[in-house]
Amino acid sequence: MAGCGASFPQLYAANSPAATRHAPGPGRHGRPCSSDAGPRCWLVLAVGLGLLVLVLALVLVLALVLVLVLVLVLLVLVLLAASPGLVRR
């Protein structure tokens, strides 16, 4: 690494995950939007949360419909098994 101006340990320390993870700037340290962020940051966050809620609601509705269909099928099977005139033995 002759001519680079920095040794390997110095370059590694500057580009390590620990050095870049704590770099100052908006949106770091686990916060998606800093207090002085513009409205675009908050809009992206709101749209993302809205889509997440919409997907979760859709999954919940589909699960409820599936449970309802299974209950109705079981009810029909029980009624068919209980009625002696419909099922030949």
MARDREN-67767 format. One record per residue (C-alpha): residue in one letter; y, x, z negated. Coordinates in steps of 0.1 Angstrom, whole numbers, plus 2048, in hexadecimal, padded with zeros to 3 digits. Example, Ala and Ser with C-alpha at 12.3 -4.5 7.8 and 13.67 -1.06 7.14 Angstrom:
a7D387B7B2 s7F58897B9 
END
This chain:
m800800800 a81781C808 g83A811812 c8397EE803 g8517F77E7 a83C7E67CC s81A7EE7BD f7FD7D67BF p8007CB79A q8257C379F l81D7AF7BE y80079D7AE a81579478F a8327867A5 n81A7707B9 s80276679E p7FD741796 a80C747773 a82C755782 t83073A79C r82671D786 h84372276E a85D729788 p87D715782 g8876F9799 p8856D379D g8646C279B r8526DE787 h8416DD766 g82E6BD76E r84C6A7773 p84E698796 c874691793 s88E6A477F s8AA69276E d8C269D78A a8AB6957A7 g8B86807C3 p8AE65C7CA r8956677E4 c87F6777CA w87F6577B5 l8796427D4 v85A6567DD l84D6537B9 a85362D7B9 v8426287DB g82463D7D0 l82062A7AF g8246097C2 l8096127DA l7F261D7BD v7F75FB7AC l7F15E97CD v7D05FC7D3 l7C55F67AF a7CC5D17B2 l7B95CF7D3 v79B5E07C3 l79C5C87A6 v79D5AA7BC l7805B67D1 a76C5BD7B2 l77359A7A5 v76958A7C6 l74959F7C7 v7405937A3 l74856F7AC v7315717CB l7155807B7 v71856579C l71754A7B6 v6F85587C7 l6E655B7A6 l6F053779D v6E252B7BF l6C253E7BA v6BE530796 l6C450D7A2 l6AC5107BF a69151E7A7 a69750278E s6954E57A6 p6714DC7AE g6784C87CD l6894E37E1 v6714FF7DD r64D4FC7E8 r63350B7D2 
END
